[in-house]
């Protein structure tokens, strides 16, 4: 099974960027400012971030991949490859399905506007299996970060044309609005959201093609709290679901959000281990002892 992954536009495509940002942006929270206040996030930067993580997800799950519109993790030196050329690469590689990554926009791009949310585009005429394929991927995308679900839209887009791409199904994902201030800052400007989106798209592809999704296992090394990375919180959620399965326990949503349900699950786990008998800890953090026991 071969999947094409396309990172929309190029690093210098005119207009494809956020309006001037009100804050500094640190994509991966490493303390280094990636985009200064007053600057803009280029759409291709976020597209490539998601696309690179999606390639890794797909390969871990046993898919072959073809990438167009980008060549590595550096998004700043990619030319805007013509759409016909992208289509030709995918068709010549005999890909089964194609996924094109984008972030949406409204207005003239000079200022932030109200429209928000995520959605998927398919071709209005040459779509083959695309609608069912899109429905399955969208089902997973809306399970993550809470956003407006804009559904599936049919439009004559080049990267959705199954005839020109030679694929069984092709989708173009619009993962958030770069012209919505909250979504630009919190989602488009967040590597955590890039990872989350790639993971959810891959899970949808796995379900649609009948493959098992293979979870990436990275054991957290420090106390897990509400402010921890989504990867660490998802690890905690998965482990708690495993050890507390059965009886009346309702499985946690594996969404990377440390909410009251996770807190209660942590307290239940401690009780089963005979810990926290004095009730001094409230369950809003899972320390290294808990991590080691779950591991």
TAPEPE-V684833 format. One record per backbone hydrogen bond with DSSP energy under -1.0 kcal/mol. CO is the residue of the C=O (numbers start at 1). NH is the residue of the N-H. Records with the same first field share a line. If there is no record, write none. Layout:
CO=NH  NH
This chain:
1=64
2=96  97
3=66
4=99
5=68
6=101
10=13
13=16
15=17
16=43
21=38
25=34  35
27=191
35=25
36=39
39=21
41=18
42=46
43=47
44=48
45=49
46=50
47=51
48=52
49=53
50=54
51=55
52=56
53=57
54=58
55=59
56=60
57=61
58=63
59=62
64=3
66=5
68=7
78=11
79=81
82=86
83=87
84=88
85=89
86=90
87=91
88=92
89=93
90=95
91=94
96=168
97=4
98=171
99=6
100=173
101=8
102=175
104=178
118=150
119=174
120=153
121=172
122=155
125=127
126=162
127=130
129=133
130=134
131=135
132=136
133=137
134=138
135=139
137=141
138=142
140=143
148=118
151=120
153=122
155=157
157=160
158=161
160=162
161=165
162=166  167
168=129
169=98
171=100
172=121
173=102
174=119
176=104
177=180
179=113
180=184
181=185
182=186
183=187  188
184=189
187=190
190=194
191=195
192=196
193=197
194=198
195=199
196=200
197=201
198=202
199=203
200=204
201=205
202=206
203=207
204=208
205=209
206=211
224=286
225=228
229=233
230=234
231=235
232=236
233=237
234=238
235=239
236=240
237=241
238=242
239=243
240=244
246=249
253=255
257=259
259=263
260=264
261=265
262=266
263=267
264=268
265=269
266=270
267=271
268=272
269=273
270=275
276=279
286=224
287=291
288=292
289=293
290=294
291=295
